[in-house]
Amino acid sequence: MAGKKVKSPRKLERHFKGVSNHRRIQIILFIARNPGVIQEDIIEELKGNQKTISEHIRRLVIAGLVEKMYEGRALHHNLTPYGKIFVDFIISFSHMTASDD
């Protein structure tokens, strides 16, 4: 790891807390499949409550996994580089079988 800065355990904890809820995992995977998606589309896809989905997105932003970007009046959501790493981890982990434990 020469030349690469290692994240502190506290910063790692922040990222892991970001995906410590099944709904947030659904959201981050949906954003990965639909870059630039708006919140209304996330709500429709997950059949969720606006206030709840908004709070989950806020937590993903705080965790440094999702970023918000305004384009005119529309608010788009994309994964950060760390968000992409976590999506890869989630996908890899979810494909493990019970015999891999």
Residue pairs with C-beta under 8 A, 6 or more apart in sequence:
7 15
14 62
14 63
14 64
15 63
15 64
15 65
15 82
15 86
17 59
17 63
18 24
18 59
18 60
18 62
18 63
18 64
18 65
18 86
19 25
19 28
19 60
19 63
19 65
19 86
19 90
21 56
21 59
23 46
23 48
23 52
23 53
23 56
24 56
24 59
24 60
25 90
26 46
27 42
27 46
27 53
27 56
27 57
27 60
27 66
28 60
28 65
28 66
28 79
28 83
28 86
28 87
28 90
29 87
29 90
29 91
30 37
30 42
30 45
30 46
31 37
31 42
31 66
31 77
31 78
31 79
31 83
32 79
32 83
32 84
32 87
34 41
35 78
35 79
36 69
36 76
36 77
36 78
37 76
37 77
38 74
38 75
38 76
38 77
39 50
39 53
39 54
39 57
39 75
39 77
42 48
42 53
42 57
42 77
43 49
43 50
43 53
46 53
57 66
57 68
57 77
60 66
60 83
61 67
61 68
64 80
64 82
64 83
65 79
65 80
65 82
65 83
65 86
66 77
66 78
66 79
66 80
66 83
67 77
67 78
67 79
67 80
67 83
68 75
68 76
68 77
69 75
69 76
69 77
69 78
70 76
79 87
